[in-house]
Amino acid sequence: MKQSYARRLGRALAVLALVGAGTTAAHLTPAAAATPALQSIVPVPVSVTPAAGVTFPLVATTKIVTEAGSAPAKQVGDYLAGVLRPSTGFALPVSDAPASVPADSVALLLSGAPASVGAQGYQLVSTASSVTVRAQTADGLFAGVQTLRQMLPGSVESPTAQPGPWSVPGATIVDYPRFGYRGAMLDVARHFHPVSTVKRYLDELAQYKINNLHLHLADDQGWRIQIDSWPRLTTYGGSTQVGGGAGGYYTKAQYTDIVNYAASRHITVIPEIDMPGHVNAALASYAELNCNGVAPALRTDTAVGYSSLCISKDITYTFIADVLRELAALTPGPYLHIGGDEASATPQADYVTFVNKVLPLVAATGKSVVGWHDIAKAALPASATPQFWGTTTSDSGVSTAVSRGSKVIMSPANKAYVDQKYNSSTPIGLSWAGYIEVQDAYGWNPGAYLSGVGESAVRGVESPLWTETVVTPSDIEYLAFPRLAAHAELGWSPWSTHDWTAFRTRLGAQAPRWVAQGINFYRSSQVAWDTGGTSNPGTCADPAWSASQVYTGGNVVSHNGHKWTAKWWTQGEEPGTTGQWGAWTDNGAC
């Protein structure tokens, strides 16, 4: 909760005498030079063997060749060309590969990969004459392409022509994922986000080898997917959002567009209709779904736990069956997510009854059920996937589900929820699960986090982004980046590679890439952000900013390669973030 101005000013006056007396916190200045490409890859590959002194030059005559006769490989080649053409200005024609890899080419082949790479991994070999990515599937080729992107300078991500040069370091990389499922969730119910925003997020997810997008399509504040058999869900239930804005929804054609775009990025869409709670938009749209037959008013606040479908009415299950059937028909992926969290208005016995009735409705669509881990209060089939979102390290329902054969998606709120604030000065986000700085997001082991849920019982890792405070694409990016990259590494890279010091160097090397893409990322002071220069632009005559230091208006500090002046008293509010009080003025680069 925000402090009053008077209280804050009073605190400021009380500590003015302490100016200069604060302890000096460790401060990471920007990296002294561009980090070598093979030390910049996120997620870190399983194995990287450099070829000293070898580089492959990407030039105007370079071509992309793909597995002959394979449409999926050709699609990956076209995707790679689409990424590289705007910045390089090169034609990069895409054609079938001949019997042997030609010189001056990037080859994407579905043969010759080591067996160890499995269905999602790849082998990448870069020499002075070619780059060859081999995989067993197009998914693996696509993952290899993401690594290749990061072996090129960050400016290759620019939407406009850049001077280059473009060189790929020589290396042999063998790489494959720790977990098959690496996900991100976007809540489009609290604040509606249009198709263009979802597509931008899909592009951002893909480059870090995230392969599932969980869309939270319905909640108390809005219903976002067209259901023909219950049309008022969208026309009325989708007409608002948190704060009372216009809301919105996806037509079936728009949803299909999202699904197809995701598939072109090798991402599976998992739709969620939360139930039996979080349903006020549905209850407001259809009175008969309420036990008393009276429709409540639409809600635009952020309260939770007050709504429930009527467990005892047959029409409730007719409604759910219709929704699931129509949604399944639009969704080629294997999962439907039924929510199930924060159902405080549903008595526990009714909740278990409800889950037991809904499970076969999902099965009837040919899909497997995913739900927040609360659904494990019922006896789940082995095919069901509970998604753990708690803040503890044990849950008896989840461990029981695992003992029955279920696998778990790990999304502990105090580690994986990217809607939580970084610190007290973060201008958007929530904090009920605690502040999550980048090191917090990285510093946990999904395979040994929850009692009774070992590595083999984890399906994967997902980063949920709830949108109570998130309105724009810029808001999404600010909360997701850089923490999403930390979670991507937890999901992809072997635990044996887990090392915070090495990771923050590789993460810092993403900065030029994100700047070129226009990603509004949070410049955490825990990370040495690479400015891509040849000298350290963070070396100023002024002292480094410290979160614990007390400053007044005349104090100038160095932070993330810029000089900053405190407008007035401040402590703990990081230069470069809006903050609650906007206490810093940016004086430009050092």
C-alpha positions as CSV (number, residue, x, y, z in Angstrom):
1,M,0.0,0.0,0.0
2,K,1.3,3.4,-0.8
3,Q,2.4,5.6,2.0
4,S,1.0,9.0,2.3
5,Y,3.0,12.0,1.1
6,A,3.2,13.4,4.6
7,R,4.4,10.1,6.1
8,R,7.0,9.7,3.4
9,L,8.2,13.3,3.7
10,G,8.3,12.9,7.5
11,R,10.5,9.9,7.1
12,A,12.7,11.8,4.7
13,L,13.3,14.6,7.1
14,A,14.0,12.2,9.9
15,V,16.9,10.6,7.9
16,L,18.5,13.6,6.3
17,A,21.1,13.6,9.0
18,L,22.1,10.2,7.8
19,V,23.1,11.3,4.3
20,G,26.4,9.7,3.3
21,A,26.2,7.3,6.3
22,G,24.4,4.4,4.5
23,T,26.3,1.2,3.9
24,T,27.8,0.6,0.5
25,A,26.0,-2.2,-1.4
26,A,27.7,-4.4,-4.0
27,H,27.0,-2.9,-7.4
28,L,27.4,-4.4,-10.8
29,T,28.4,-1.9,-13.4
30,P,27.7,-2.7,-17.1
31,A,30.0,-5.3,-18.7
32,A,33.3,-3.9,-19.9
33,A,32.8,-5.2,-23.4
34,A,30.5,-7.4,-25.5
35,T,30.4,-10.8,-24.0
36,P,31.9,-13.5,-26.3
37,A,29.0,-15.1,-28.2
38,L,29.6,-18.7,-26.9
39,Q,29.4,-17.3,-23.3
40,S,26.2,-15.5,-24.0
41,I,23.7,-18.2,-24.8
42,V,20.5,-18.4,-22.7
43,P,19.4,-21.1,-21.9
44,V,23.0,-22.5,-21.6
45,P,23.4,-25.5,-23.8
46,V,24.3,-29.0,-22.6
47,S,27.6,-29.0,-24.3
48,V,29.7,-26.3,-26.1
49,T,33.0,-27.1,-27.7
50,P,34.6,-24.0,-29.2
51,A,36.8,-24.2,-32.4
52,A,39.5,-21.7,-31.6
53,G,40.2,-19.1,-34.2
54,V,37.3,-20.2,-36.5
55,T,34.4,-18.0,-37.5
56,F,31.7,-18.3,-40.1
57,P,30.9,-15.0,-41.9
58,L,27.3,-14.4,-42.8
59,V,27.5,-12.4,-46.0
60,A,25.4,-11.2,-48.9
61,T,25.8,-14.5,-50.8
62,T,25.0,-16.8,-47.9
63,K,22.1,-19.1,-48.4
64,I,19.9,-21.3,-46.2
65,V,19.4,-24.9,-47.2
66,T,16.9,-27.2,-45.5
67,E,16.2,-31.0,-45.5
68,A,15.1,-31.9,-49.0
69,G,11.4,-32.5,-49.3
70,S,10.6,-31.6,-45.7
71,A,8.0,-28.9,-45.4
72,P,8.5,-28.5,-41.6
73,A,12.3,-28.0,-42.1
74,K,11.6,-25.5,-44.9
75,Q,9.3,-23.6,-42.5
76,V,12.1,-23.3,-40.0
77,G,14.4,-22.0,-42.7
78,D,11.9,-19.4,-43.8
79,Y,11.5,-18.3,-40.2
80,L,15.3,-17.9,-39.8
81,A,15.5,-15.9,-43.0
82,G,12.7,-13.7,-41.8
83,V,14.6,-13.0,-38.6
84,L,17.9,-12.2,-40.3
85,R,16.9,-10.3,-43.5
86,P,15.8,-7.0,-42.0
87,S,19.0,-6.3,-40.1
88,T,21.5,-7.8,-42.5
89,G,19.8,-6.7,-45.7
90,F,20.8,-10.0,-47.3
91,A,18.6,-12.0,-49.5
92,L,19.2,-15.3,-47.7
93,P,17.4,-17.6,-50.2
94,V,15.9,-20.8,-48.8
95,S,16.1,-24.0,-50.8
96,D,16.4,-27.8,-50.5
97,A,19.8,-29.0,-49.3
98,P,21.9,-31.0,-51.8
99,A,23.6,-34.3,-50.8
100,S,26.4,-32.5,-49.1
101,V,26.3,-29.1,-47.3
102,P,27.4,-26.4,-49.6
103,A,29.9,-23.7,-48.7
104,D,28.6,-20.3,-47.5
105,S,25.4,-21.8,-46.2
106,V,23.3,-22.4,-43.1
107,A,22.0,-25.9,-43.3
108,L,19.0,-27.2,-41.4
109,L,18.9,-31.0,-41.6
110,L,16.7,-33.8,-40.2
111,S,19.4,-36.4,-40.3
112,G,22.7,-37.2,-38.6
113,A,21.9,-35.7,-35.2
114,P,23.1,-37.7,-32.1
115,A,20.5,-39.9,-30.5
116,S,21.0,-38.0,-27.3
117,V,19.3,-34.9,-28.6
118,G,15.8,-36.6,-28.6
119,A,12.7,-35.0,-30.0
120,Q,13.5,-31.4,-29.0
121,G,17.2,-31.1,-29.1
122,Y,19.8,-30.4,-31.8
123,Q,23.4,-30.4,-32.8
124,L,25.0,-27.2,-34.2
125,V,28.4,-27.3,-35.9
126,S,29.8,-24.0,-37.2
127,T,32.9,-24.0,-39.3
128,A,34.6,-21.4,-41.5
129,S,32.5,-22.5,-44.5
130,S,29.1,-23.3,-43.0
131,V,26.7,-23.7,-40.1
132,T,24.9,-27.0,-39.9
133,V,22.0,-27.6,-37.5
134,R,20.9,-31.3,-37.3
135,A,17.9,-32.5,-35.3
136,Q,15.4,-35.4,-35.3
137,T,12.4,-33.1,-35.6
138,A,11.5,-29.6,-36.8
139,D,11.1,-28.7,-33.1
140,G,14.8,-29.5,-32.6
141,L,15.8,-27.5,-35.7
142,F,13.8,-24.5,-34.4
143,A,15.6,-24.8,-31.0
144,G,18.9,-24.8,-32.8
145,V,18.0,-21.7,-34.8
146,Q,17.4,-19.8,-31.5
147,T,20.9,-20.7,-30.4
148,L,22.3,-19.6,-33.7
149,R,20.6,-16.2,-33.3
150,Q,22.4,-15.7,-30.0
151,M,25.8,-16.6,-31.6
152,L,25.3,-13.5,-33.8
153,P,25.6,-9.9,-32.5
154,G,22.5,-8.6,-30.7
155,S,22.0,-6.0,-33.5
156,V,21.0,-8.8,-35.8
157,E,17.6,-8.6,-34.1
158,S,17.0,-5.0,-35.4
159,P,14.0,-4.5,-37.7
160,T,16.1,-2.1,-39.8
161,A,19.4,-2.6,-41.7
162,Q,22.6,-2.5,-39.5
163,P,26.2,-2.3,-40.6
164,G,27.4,-5.7,-39.3
165,P,29.8,-7.5,-39.7
166,W,27.9,-10.8,-39.0
167,S,30.1,-13.6,-37.8
168,V,29.3,-16.9,-36.0
169,P,32.0,-18.3,-33.8
170,G,33.2,-21.8,-34.6
171,A,31.9,-24.5,-32.3
172,T,30.1,-27.8,-31.9
173,I,27.0,-27.6,-29.7
174,V,25.0,-30.6,-28.5
175,D,21.9,-29.5,-26.7
176,Y,18.5,-30.9,-25.5
177,P,16.0,-29.9,-22.8
178,R,15.9,-30.9,-19.2
179,F,12.1,-30.8,-19.2
180,G,9.8,-31.3,-22.3
181,Y,7.4,-28.6,-21.1
182,R,8.6,-25.0,-20.8
183,G,5.7,-22.6,-20.5
184,A,4.5,-19.1,-20.0
185,M,1.0,-18.1,-19.0
186,L,-0.7,-14.8,-20.1
187,D,-3.8,-13.7,-18.3
188,V,-6.0,-11.9,-20.9
189,A,-9.1,-11.9,-18.6
190,R,-8.2,-9.3,-16.1
191,H,-7.0,-6.9,-18.8
192,F,-7.7,-7.9,-22.4
193,H,-4.7,-8.1,-24.7
194,P,-5.3,-8.1,-28.5
195,V,-4.0,-10.6,-31.0
196,S,-1.1,-8.4,-31.9
197,T,0.1,-8.3,-28.3
198,V,-0.1,-12.1,-28.0
199,K,1.8,-12.6,-31.2
200,R,4.6,-10.3,-30.0
201,Y,4.8,-12.2,-26.8
202,L,5.0,-15.5,-28.7
203,D,7.9,-14.2,-30.7
204,E,9.7,-13.2,-27.4
205,L,9.0,-16.6,-25.8
206,A,10.2,-18.6,-28.8
207,Q,13.7,-17.2,-28.7
208,Y,14.2,-18.7,-25.3
209,K,13.0,-22.1,-26.3
210,I,9.6,-21.8,-24.5
211,N,7.2,-24.2,-26.2
212,N,3.8,-23.7,-24.4
213,L,1.6,-20.6,-24.1
214,H,-1.1,-21.0,-21.4
215,L,-3.9,-18.5,-22.1
216,H,-6.1,-17.6,-19.1
217,L,-9.2,-16.9,-21.1
218,A,-11.9,-16.4,-18.5
219,D,-12.2,-14.9,-15.0
220,D,-14.4,-12.8,-12.8
221,Q,-13.6,-9.6,-14.8
222,G,-14.1,-10.9,-18.3
223,W,-14.7,-13.8,-20.7
224,R,-12.4,-13.7,-23.7
225,I,-13.2,-16.5,-26.1
226,Q,-16.3,-16.8,-28.4
227,I,-18.6,-19.7,-27.5
228,D,-21.3,-20.1,-30.1
229,S,-23.7,-22.1,-27.9
230,W,-23.5,-19.4,-25.1
231,P,-23.0,-16.1,-27.0
232,R,-23.6,-13.7,-24.1
233,L,-20.3,-14.9,-22.5
234,T,-18.5,-12.6,-24.8
235,T,-21.0,-10.0,-25.9
236,Y,-21.8,-9.2,-22.2
237,G,-19.3,-11.1,-20.1
238,G,-16.4,-9.9,-22.2
239,S,-17.5,-6.2,-22.2
240,T,-15.3,-5.0,-19.4
241,Q,-12.1,-5.6,-17.5
242,V,-10.2,-4.5,-14.4
243,G,-10.8,-0.8,-13.8
244,G,-13.8,-0.7,-16.1
245,G,-12.3,-0.5,-19.5
246,A,-13.9,-1.8,-22.7
247,G,-12.6,-5.3,-22.3
248,G,-12.8,-7.5,-25.5
249,Y,-12.6,-11.0,-26.7
250,Y,-11.2,-13.3,-29.4
251,T,-13.5,-14.5,-32.1
252,K,-12.9,-18.1,-33.1
253,A,-11.0,-16.9,-36.2
254,Q,-8.8,-14.7,-34.0
255,Y,-8.1,-17.5,-31.6
256,T,-7.3,-19.8,-34.5
257,D,-4.9,-17.1,-35.8
258,I,-3.1,-17.1,-32.4
259,V,-2.9,-20.9,-32.4
260,N,-1.5,-21.1,-35.9
261,Y,1.0,-18.3,-35.2
262,A,2.1,-20.1,-32.0
263,A,2.5,-23.3,-34.0
264,S,4.8,-21.5,-36.5
265,R,7.0,-20.7,-33.5
266,H,6.8,-24.3,-32.3
267,I,4.6,-23.3,-29.3
268,T,1.5,-25.1,-28.2
269,V,-1.5,-23.1,-26.9
270,I,-3.1,-24.3,-23.8
271,P,-6.5,-22.6,-23.2
272,E,-7.8,-22.2,-19.6
273,I,-11.4,-21.7,-18.5
274,D,-11.1,-21.3,-14.7
275,M,-13.8,-23.1,-12.7
276,P,-15.7,-23.5,-10.4
277,G,-14.5,-20.1,-9.0
278,H,-13.3,-17.1,-10.9
279,V,-16.6,-17.2,-12.9
280,N,-18.4,-13.9,-12.2
281,A,-18.3,-12.9,-15.9
282,A,-20.1,-16.2,-16.8
283,L,-22.6,-15.9,-13.9
284,A,-23.4,-12.3,-14.9
285,S,-24.0,-13.4,-18.5
286,Y,-26.4,-16.3,-17.7
287,A,-28.7,-16.1,-14.6
288,E,-29.4,-19.9,-14.9
289,L,-25.8,-20.7,-13.9
290,N,-26.5,-19.2,-10.5
291,C,-28.0,-21.4,-7.7
292,N,-30.6,-18.6,-7.0
293,G,-31.3,-17.9,-10.7
294,V,-30.2,-14.3,-10.3
295,A,-27.4,-12.9,-12.4
296,P,-24.9,-10.8,-10.4
297,A,-23.5,-7.5,-11.7
298,L,-20.3,-7.5,-13.8
299,R,-17.2,-6.9,-11.6
300,T,-14.2,-4.8,-12.5
301,D,-12.3,-5.0,-9.1
302,T,-9.5,-7.4,-8.3
303,A,-11.1,-9.4,-5.4
304,V,-10.9,-13.2,-5.6
305,G,-12.7,-16.1,-4.1
306,Y,-16.3,-14.9,-4.1
307,S,-17.8,-16.6,-7.1
308,S,-18.8,-20.2,-7.8
309,L,-20.7,-22.1,-10.4
310,C,-23.8,-23.9,-9.0
311,I,-22.4,-27.4,-8.3
312,S,-25.9,-29.1,-7.9
313,K,-27.4,-27.9,-11.2
314,D,-27.4,-30.1,-14.3
315,I,-27.2,-27.0,-16.5
316,T,-23.8,-26.2,-15.0
317,Y,-22.3,-29.4,-16.6
318,T,-24.2,-28.8,-19.8
319,F,-22.6,-25.4,-19.9
320,I,-19.1,-26.8,-19.2
321,A,-19.4,-29.6,-21.7
322,D,-20.4,-27.1,-24.4
323,V,-17.5,-24.7,-23.6
324,L,-14.9,-27.5,-23.5
325,R,-16.2,-29.1,-26.7
326,E,-16.1,-25.8,-28.7
327,L,-12.7,-24.9,-27.2
328,A,-11.2,-28.3,-27.9
329,A,-12.3,-28.1,-31.5
330,L,-10.3,-24.9,-31.9
331,T,-7.2,-26.3,-30.0
332,P,-4.9,-28.8,-31.7
333,G,-2.7,-29.2,-28.6
334,P,-3.2,-32.0,-26.1
335,Y,-4.3,-30.0,-23.1
336,L,-7.3,-28.1,-21.7
337,H,-6.8,-26.2,-18.5
338,I,-9.7,-26.1,-16.1
339,G,-8.3,-23.7,-13.5
340,G,-9.6,-24.7,-10.1
341,D,-7.8,-22.3,-7.8
342,E,-9.1,-19.9,-5.1
343,A,-12.6,-21.5,-5.1
344,S,-13.3,-20.2,-1.6
345,A,-17.0,-19.9,-2.3
346,T,-17.3,-23.6,-3.1
347,P,-17.5,-25.9,-0.1
348,Q,-14.7,-28.5,-0.2
349,A,-17.1,-31.5,-0.6
350,D,-18.8,-29.7,-3.5
351,Y,-15.4,-28.8,-5.0
352,V,-14.4,-32.5,-5.1
353,T,-17.7,-33.5,-6.6
354,F,-17.3,-30.8,-9.2
355,V,-13.8,-31.9,-10.2
356,N,-14.9,-35.5,-10.4
357,K,-17.7,-34.5,-12.8
358,V,-15.6,-32.2,-15.0
359,L,-12.7,-34.7,-15.5
360,P,-14.7,-37.0,-17.8
361,L,-16.0,-34.0,-19.7
362,V,-12.4,-33.1,-20.6
363,A,-11.7,-36.7,-21.5
364,A,-14.7,-36.7,-23.8
365,T,-13.0,-34.0,-25.9
366,G,-9.9,-36.2,-26.4
367,K,-7.8,-33.8,-24.3
368,S,-5.8,-34.2,-21.1
369,V,-6.6,-32.1,-18.1
370,V,-4.4,-29.5,-16.6
371,G,-5.5,-27.6,-13.5
372,W,-4.0,-25.5,-10.7
373,H,-2.8,-27.9,-8.0
374,D,-6.0,-27.4,-6.0
375,I,-7.7,-30.0,-8.3
376,A,-5.5,-32.6,-6.6
377,K,-8.0,-32.5,-3.7
378,A,-9.9,-35.0,-5.9
379,A,-8.5,-38.4,-7.0
380,L,-6.8,-37.5,-10.3
381,P,-6.1,-39.9,-13.2
382,A,-2.4,-40.3,-14.0
383,S,-3.0,-38.3,-17.2
384,A,-4.0,-35.2,-15.3
385,T,-1.4,-32.5,-14.7
386,P,-1.6,-30.4,-11.5
387,Q,0.1,-27.1,-11.8
388,F,1.7,-26.1,-8.5
389,W,1.3,-22.4,-7.7
390,G,1.8,-22.4,-3.9
391,T,4.4,-20.6,-1.8
392,T,5.3,-23.6,0.4
393,T,7.5,-26.6,-0.5
394,S,5.0,-29.3,0.3
395,D,1.4,-30.2,-0.7
396,S,-0.1,-33.5,0.2
397,G,-2.6,-33.4,-2.7
398,V,0.2,-33.0,-5.3
399,S,2.4,-35.6,-3.8
400,T,-0.6,-38.0,-3.8
401,A,-1.3,-37.2,-7.4
402,V,2.4,-38.0,-8.2
403,S,2.2,-41.3,-6.4
404,R,-0.8,-42.1,-8.8
405,G,1.3,-41.3,-11.8
406,S,0.7,-37.6,-12.5
407,K,3.4,-35.2,-13.5
408,V,3.5,-31.7,-12.2
409,I,4.0,-28.3,-13.8
410,M,6.1,-26.1,-11.4
411,S,5.0,-22.5,-11.0
412,P,5.5,-21.6,-7.3
413,A,4.2,-18.1,-6.9
414,N,7.1,-16.8,-4.9
415,K,9.6,-17.9,-7.6
416,A,7.8,-18.2,-10.9
417,Y,5.0,-15.6,-10.9
418,V,6.3,-12.8,-13.1
419,D,3.5,-10.5,-12.2
420,Q,5.1,-10.1,-8.7
421,K,7.1,-6.9,-8.2
422,Y,10.9,-7.0,-8.3
423,N,11.1,-4.7,-5.2
424,S,9.1,-2.1,-3.4
425,S,9.8,0.5,-6.1
426,T,8.5,-1.5,-9.0
427,P,5.8,0.7,-10.6
428,I,3.5,-2.2,-11.6
429,G,2.8,-5.7,-10.4
430,L,1.6,-7.3,-7.2
431,S,3.5,-8.4,-4.1
432,W,1.2,-10.9,-2.2
433,A,3.7,-13.7,-2.9
434,G,6.7,-11.5,-2.1
435,Y,9.2,-9.6,-4.2
436,I,11.0,-11.6,-6.9
437,E,14.3,-10.2,-8.1
438,V,16.2,-11.9,-10.9
439,Q,18.3,-14.0,-8.6
440,D,15.2,-15.2,-6.7
441,A,13.6,-16.2,-10.1
442,Y,16.7,-18.2,-11.0
443,G,17.7,-19.6,-7.6
444,W,15.5,-22.6,-7.2
445,N,15.5,-26.2,-8.4
446,P,12.2,-27.3,-10.1
447,G,13.2,-31.0,-9.8
448,A,13.8,-30.9,-6.1
449,Y,11.5,-28.0,-4.9
450,L,8.4,-29.8,-3.7
451,S,8.3,-32.7,-1.3
452,G,7.4,-36.0,-3.0
453,V,7.9,-34.5,-6.5
454,G,11.3,-35.5,-7.8
455,E,12.9,-34.7,-11.2
456,S,11.1,-37.5,-13.0
457,A,7.7,-36.3,-11.8
458,V,8.1,-32.8,-13.1
459,R,6.6,-32.1,-16.5
460,G,8.2,-28.7,-16.7
461,V,8.3,-25.1,-15.6
462,E,5.8,-22.3,-16.3
463,S,6.0,-18.5,-15.8
464,P,2.5,-17.1,-15.1
465,L,1.8,-13.4,-15.7
466,W,-1.5,-12.2,-14.2
467,T,-2.6,-8.8,-15.5
468,E,-4.4,-7.0,-12.7
469,T,-1.9,-4.1,-13.2
470,V,-0.7,-5.0,-16.7
471,V,-2.3,-3.0,-19.6
472,T,0.2,-2.6,-22.4
473,P,2.8,-4.8,-24.2
474,S,5.4,-2.7,-22.5
475,D,4.0,-3.7,-19.1
476,I,4.1,-7.4,-20.1
477,E,7.8,-7.0,-21.1
478,Y,8.8,-5.1,-18.0
479,L,7.6,-7.8,-15.7
480,A,8.6,-10.8,-17.9
481,F,12.1,-9.7,-18.8
482,P,14.6,-10.7,-17.6
483,R,12.9,-13.2,-15.2
484,L,11.4,-15.2,-18.1
485,A,14.9,-16.0,-19.4
486,A,15.8,-17.2,-15.9
487,H,12.8,-19.6,-15.9
488,A,13.6,-20.7,-19.4
489,E,17.0,-21.8,-18.3
490,L,15.6,-23.7,-15.4
491,G,13.3,-25.5,-17.8
492,W,15.9,-26.2,-20.5
493,S,19.4,-26.5,-19.1
494,P,20.7,-29.4,-17.0
495,W,20.8,-28.7,-13.3
496,S,24.5,-29.4,-13.3
497,T,25.0,-26.1,-15.3
498,H,23.1,-24.0,-12.7
499,D,25.4,-21.2,-11.6
500,W,24.2,-17.7,-10.8
501,T,27.5,-15.9,-11.5
502,A,27.7,-17.4,-14.9
503,F,24.1,-16.9,-15.6
504,R,24.0,-13.2,-14.8
505,T,26.9,-12.7,-17.3
506,R,25.0,-14.5,-20.0
507,L,21.8,-12.7,-19.1
508,G,23.5,-9.3,-19.2
509,A,24.7,-10.2,-22.7
510,Q,21.0,-10.3,-23.8
511,A,20.7,-6.5,-23.4
512,P,21.8,-5.4,-26.9
513,R,19.4,-8.1,-28.3
514,W,16.5,-6.8,-26.3
515,V,17.3,-3.2,-27.1
516,A,17.3,-4.0,-30.8
517,Q,13.9,-5.7,-30.4
518,G,12.5,-2.8,-28.5
519,I,11.8,-5.0,-25.4
520,N,11.1,-2.9,-22.3
521,F,13.1,-5.0,-19.9
522,Y,13.8,-4.3,-16.2
523,R,17.5,-3.3,-15.8
524,S,18.1,-5.1,-12.5
525,S,21.2,-3.9,-10.6
526,Q,21.9,-7.6,-9.9
527,V,23.0,-8.0,-13.5
528,A,26.0,-6.7,-15.4
529,W,24.2,-5.4,-18.5
530,D,26.3,-5.6,-21.6
531,T,26.3,-2.3,-23.5
532,G,28.1,-3.9,-26.5
533,G,30.9,-1.3,-26.4
534,T,34.6,-1.8,-26.1
535,S,35.0,0.1,-22.9
536,N,33.1,0.3,-19.7
537,P,30.5,3.1,-20.1
538,G,29.6,2.6,-16.4
539,T,32.9,4.1,-15.2
540,C,31.9,7.5,-13.9
541,A,33.7,9.8,-11.5
542,D,30.6,9.5,-9.4
543,P,30.0,6.7,-6.8
544,A,27.9,3.7,-7.7
545,W,24.2,3.8,-6.6
546,S,23.4,1.8,-3.5
547,A,19.9,0.6,-2.6
548,S,20.6,1.1,1.1
549,Q,22.1,4.6,0.7
550,V,20.2,7.8,1.6
551,Y,20.4,10.5,-1.0
552,T,19.3,14.2,-1.2
553,G,18.8,16.4,-4.3
554,G,22.4,17.2,-5.0
555,N,23.8,13.7,-4.9
556,V,24.9,12.3,-8.3
557,V,25.5,8.6,-8.7
558,S,26.6,6.1,-11.4
559,H,24.2,3.3,-12.3
560,N,23.9,1.0,-15.3
561,G,26.2,3.2,-17.5
562,H,24.4,6.5,-16.7
563,K,24.8,9.3,-14.3
564,W,21.8,10.1,-12.1
565,T,20.8,13.0,-9.9
566,A,18.4,12.6,-7.0
567,K,15.6,15.1,-7.3
568,W,15.0,14.9,-3.6
569,W,15.4,12.3,-0.8
570,T,15.4,8.7,-1.9
571,Q,16.4,5.3,-0.7
572,G,15.9,1.9,-2.3
573,E,14.3,3.4,-5.5
574,E,16.5,2.2,-8.3
575,P,17.5,4.7,-11.0
576,G,16.1,3.8,-14.3
577,T,12.7,2.5,-13.0
578,T,9.8,4.8,-12.7
579,G,9.4,4.1,-9.0
580,Q,6.7,5.2,-6.7
581,W,8.1,8.7,-6.4
582,G,10.2,9.2,-9.6
583,A,13.1,10.4,-7.5
584,W,15.9,10.2,-10.1
585,T,16.8,12.3,-13.1
586,D,18.8,10.6,-15.9
587,N,21.8,12.7,-16.9
588,G,22.7,10.4,-19.8
589,A,25.5,7.9,-20.5
590,C,28.8,8.1,-18.6
